[in-house]
């Protein structure tokens, strides 16, 4: 039964995430209509063969904006995750390996940042930087860096007393050699597992920031921004909220299922579990 669930998670998660990435890639180079320019004559058109997901209050094709918004959401989320992984892993590995006063000072700073919820910290950063794609990447990346650093640090702590690390030090290898040859490769799996869940959190946070008007500035399409715009037209055009909301839900479902499958494959504690 456990094996069946693992296969379901891997299959469904891979299909959904693959479709999300494909839509994002296609949406950056092609959309059925211009996602920014609209046709006021066709405003609030219901879903039809001409406009599969209808049009919004400016006559813009919802399907085209969904495709364009997928590219924005995926690019911003991946950028934030990569930023957090690079910065957090560097800080966590160095503090965990060096230890001492450097570790204590770094952890005080990280704990101070973690005292604020990630989204709240990102809101504060966005209020200073201003709405932009780069601003969202930096805000979310900085908000998630402490969590990544803690995982990397904990992994290094668990490896420092392992026999192969002690043997490398006893052979006279330098700290950089031991770090790069023996410790860093063993940090990859935990970081990959965490990055999959972090990608879903970043996508949801990007949508929330756009919904609040602090994400990608209009008229550029974004799923959160489309949901925000749909609030004033719920009774007149319900499809304006259904389609972007469904895309966010399905994307998060696929990412979470794929993340569970990746954890089952890479985490040795999950092997043989029933």
C-alpha positions as CSV (number, residue, x, y, z in Angstrom):
1,X,0.0,0.0,0.0
2,X,2.8,2.4,0.9
3,X,4.6,1.6,-2.4
4,X,1.3,2.4,-4.2
5,X,1.0,5.8,-2.5
6,X,4.6,6.5,-3.4
7,X,4.0,5.7,-7.1
8,X,0.8,7.8,-7.1
9,X,2.6,10.8,-5.6
10,X,5.5,10.5,-8.0
11,X,3.3,10.0,-11.1
12,X,0.7,12.6,-10.3
13,X,3.2,15.1,-8.9
14,X,5.5,14.8,-11.9
15,X,2.6,15.2,-14.4
16,X,1.2,18.2,-12.7
17,X,4.6,20.0,-12.1
18,X,5.6,19.0,-15.7
19,X,2.4,20.6,-17.1
20,X,3.0,23.7,-14.9
21,X,6.5,24.1,-16.3
22,X,5.3,23.5,-19.8
23,X,2.6,26.1,-19.5
24,X,5.0,28.5,-18.0
25,X,7.6,27.9,-20.8
26,X,5.0,28.2,-23.6
27,X,3.4,31.2,-22.0
28,X,6.7,33.2,-22.2
29,X,6.8,32.8,-26.0
30,X,3.2,32.3,-27.1
31,X,-0.3,33.1,-25.9
32,X,-3.6,32.9,-28.0
33,X,-4.1,36.6,-27.4
34,X,-2.1,39.5,-26.0
35,X,-2.3,39.1,-22.2
36,X,-2.0,42.8,-21.6
37,X,-4.0,44.5,-24.4
38,X,-7.7,44.0,-24.2
39,X,-10.8,44.4,-26.4
40,X,-13.5,46.5,-24.6
41,X,-16.2,45.2,-26.9
42,X,-15.5,41.6,-25.6
43,X,-15.3,42.5,-21.9
44,X,-16.8,40.0,-19.5
45,X,-17.3,37.4,-22.3
46,X,-18.2,34.0,-20.8
47,X,-16.1,31.0,-21.7
48,X,-16.6,30.0,-25.3
49,X,-14.7,28.5,-28.3
50,X,-13.2,31.9,-29.0
51,X,-12.1,32.5,-25.4
52,X,-11.9,29.2,-23.6
53,X,-11.7,30.8,-20.2
54,X,-13.7,34.0,-21.0
55,X,-12.4,37.6,-20.7
56,X,-12.0,40.1,-17.9
57,X,-13.3,43.6,-17.3
58,X,-10.9,45.0,-20.0
59,X,-11.7,42.3,-22.5
60,X,-8.4,40.5,-22.0
61,X,-8.3,36.8,-22.6
62,X,-8.2,34.9,-19.3
63,X,-6.4,31.9,-20.8
64,X,-3.7,34.0,-22.2
65,X,-3.2,35.8,-18.8
66,X,-3.2,32.4,-17.0
67,X,-0.4,31.2,-19.4
68,X,1.5,34.5,-18.9
69,X,1.0,34.4,-15.2
70,X,2.4,30.8,-15.0
71,X,5.7,32.0,-16.4
72,X,5.8,34.9,-13.9
73,X,4.9,32.7,-10.9
74,X,7.4,29.9,-11.8
75,X,10.2,32.3,-12.6
76,X,9.8,34.3,-9.4
77,X,9.3,31.2,-7.3
78,X,12.3,29.4,-8.7
79,X,14.4,32.5,-8.4
80,X,13.4,32.9,-4.7
81,X,14.2,29.2,-4.0
82,X,17.6,29.4,-5.7
83,X,18.5,32.6,-3.8
84,X,17.5,31.1,-0.5
85,X,19.3,27.8,-1.2
86,X,22.5,29.5,-2.2
87,X,22.6,32.0,0.6
88,X,21.1,29.7,3.3
89,X,23.3,26.7,2.4
90,X,26.5,28.8,2.4
91,X,25.7,30.3,5.8
92,X,24.5,27.0,7.3
93,X,27.5,25.0,6.1
94,X,30.0,27.5,7.3
95,X,28.5,28.1,10.7
96,X,28.0,24.4,11.2
97,X,31.6,23.5,10.3
98,X,33.4,26.5,11.8
99,X,31.3,26.6,15.0
100,X,32.4,28.8,18.0
101,X,31.6,32.5,18.2
102,X,31.0,32.7,14.4
103,X,28.2,30.1,14.7
104,X,26.7,31.8,17.8
105,X,26.6,35.3,16.2
106,X,25.1,33.9,12.9
107,X,22.5,32.0,14.7
108,X,21.4,35.0,16.7
109,X,20.9,36.9,13.5
110,X,19.0,34.0,11.9
111,X,16.8,33.5,14.9
112,X,16.0,37.2,14.8
113,X,14.8,36.9,11.2
114,X,12.9,33.7,12.0
115,X,11.0,35.5,14.7
116,X,8.9,37.0,11.9
117,X,6.7,34.8,9.7
118,X,8.2,34.4,6.2
119,X,5.3,36.2,4.4
120,X,5.3,39.0,7.0
121,X,9.0,39.5,6.5
122,X,8.6,39.5,2.7
123,X,5.8,42.1,3.1
124,X,8.1,44.4,5.0
125,X,10.9,44.0,2.5
126,X,8.5,44.6,-0.4
127,X,7.2,47.8,1.3
128,X,10.8,49.1,1.2
129,X,11.9,47.8,-2.3
130,X,8.6,48.3,-4.1
131,X,6.6,46.0,-6.4
132,X,8.8,44.3,-9.0
133,X,9.8,40.8,-10.1
134,X,13.3,41.3,-8.7
135,X,11.9,42.7,-5.5
136,X,9.7,39.6,-5.0
137,X,12.6,37.3,-5.6
138,X,14.8,39.1,-3.1
139,X,12.0,39.5,-0.5
140,X,11.0,35.8,-0.6
141,X,14.6,34.6,-0.9
142,X,15.7,36.6,2.2
143,X,12.6,35.4,4.1
144,X,13.4,31.7,3.4
145,X,17.2,31.9,3.9
146,X,17.1,31.4,7.7
147,X,15.1,28.1,7.3
148,X,17.6,26.8,4.7
149,X,20.5,27.8,6.8
150,X,19.2,25.9,9.9
151,X,18.7,22.7,7.8
152,X,22.2,23.0,6.3
153,X,23.7,23.7,9.7
154,X,21.9,20.8,11.4
155,X,23.1,18.5,8.6
156,X,26.7,19.6,9.0
157,X,26.5,19.1,12.8
158,X,25.3,15.6,12.3
159,X,28.2,14.9,9.8
160,X,31.1,16.5,11.7
161,X,31.5,13.5,14.1
162,X,31.1,10.9,11.4
163,X,34.0,8.5,10.9
164,X,34.7,9.5,7.3
165,X,35.0,13.2,8.3
166,X,37.3,12.4,11.3
167,X,39.4,10.1,9.1
168,X,39.8,12.9,6.5
169,X,41.0,15.3,9.2
170,X,43.3,12.7,10.7
171,X,44.9,12.2,7.2
172,X,45.9,15.9,7.2
173,X,43.4,17.0,4.6
174,X,42.5,20.7,4.8
175,X,39.2,22.0,6.1
176,X,38.2,23.1,2.7
177,X,39.0,19.7,1.2
178,X,37.0,17.9,3.9
179,X,34.1,20.3,3.5
180,X,33.9,20.0,-0.2
181,X,34.7,16.3,-0.6
182,X,32.8,14.8,2.3
183,X,30.4,17.2,3.9
184,X,28.8,19.2,1.0
185,X,27.8,16.1,-1.0
186,X,25.9,14.8,2.0
187,X,24.0,18.1,2.4
188,X,22.6,17.9,-1.1
189,X,19.7,15.4,-0.4
190,X,18.2,17.3,2.6
191,X,18.4,20.6,0.7
192,X,16.7,19.1,-2.4
193,X,13.9,17.6,-0.2
194,X,13.4,21.0,1.4
195,X,13.6,23.0,-1.8
196,X,10.6,21.1,-3.3
197,X,8.3,22.2,-0.4
198,X,9.9,25.6,-0.5
199,X,9.0,26.0,-4.1
200,X,5.3,25.5,-3.3
201,X,5.6,28.0,-0.4
202,X,7.2,30.5,-2.7
203,X,4.6,30.1,-5.3
204,X,1.8,30.6,-2.8
205,X,3.6,33.6,-1.2
206,X,4.1,35.2,-4.6
207,X,0.4,34.9,-5.3
208,X,-0.4,36.4,-1.9
209,X,1.9,39.3,-2.5
210,X,0.4,39.9,-5.9
211,X,-3.1,39.6,-4.4
212,X,-2.2,42.4,-1.9
213,X,-0.7,44.6,-4.7
214,X,2.9,44.1,-3.6
215,X,3.9,41.5,-6.2
216,X,4.4,41.8,-9.9
217,X,3.0,45.2,-10.8
218,X,0.1,45.4,-13.3
219,X,-0.7,45.1,-16.1
220,X,1.7,42.2,-16.1
221,X,-0.4,39.0,-15.5
222,X,0.0,37.1,-12.3
223,X,-2.4,34.6,-10.7
224,X,-2.6,36.5,-7.4
225,X,-3.3,39.7,-9.2
226,X,-6.0,38.1,-11.3
227,X,-7.7,36.9,-8.1
228,X,-7.5,40.4,-6.7
229,X,-9.0,42.0,-9.8
230,X,-11.8,39.4,-9.8
231,X,-13.1,40.5,-6.4
232,X,-15.2,43.3,-7.8
233,X,-16.7,41.0,-10.5
234,X,-17.6,37.9,-8.6
235,X,-21.3,38.0,-9.3
236,X,-20.9,39.2,-12.9
237,X,-18.1,36.9,-14.0
238,X,-17.4,34.1,-11.6
239,X,-14.9,32.5,-14.0
240,X,-12.4,35.3,-13.3
241,X,-11.8,33.9,-9.9
242,X,-12.3,30.2,-10.6
243,X,-9.6,29.7,-13.2
244,X,-6.6,31.4,-11.4
245,X,-7.7,29.9,-8.1
246,X,-7.9,26.5,-9.6
247,X,-4.4,26.9,-11.2
248,X,-2.9,27.9,-7.8
249,X,-4.6,24.9,-6.1
250,X,-3.5,22.3,-8.7
251,X,0.0,23.7,-8.8
252,X,0.4,23.4,-5.1
253,X,-1.1,20.0,-5.1
254,X,1.3,18.7,-7.7
255,X,4.3,20.3,-6.0
256,X,3.4,18.9,-2.6
257,X,2.9,15.4,-4.1
258,X,6.2,15.5,-5.9
259,X,7.9,16.8,-2.8
260,X,6.5,13.8,-0.8
261,X,7.8,11.5,-3.5
262,X,11.2,13.1,-3.6
263,X,11.4,12.8,0.2
264,X,10.5,9.1,0.0
265,X,13.3,8.6,-2.6
266,X,16.1,10.6,-1.0
267,X,15.5,10.4,2.8
268,X,17.0,7.1,4.1
269,X,14.7,7.2,7.0
270,X,11.7,6.7,4.7
271,X,13.1,3.6,2.9
272,X,11.4,0.5,4.0
273,X,8.8,2.5,5.9
274,X,5.2,1.1,6.0
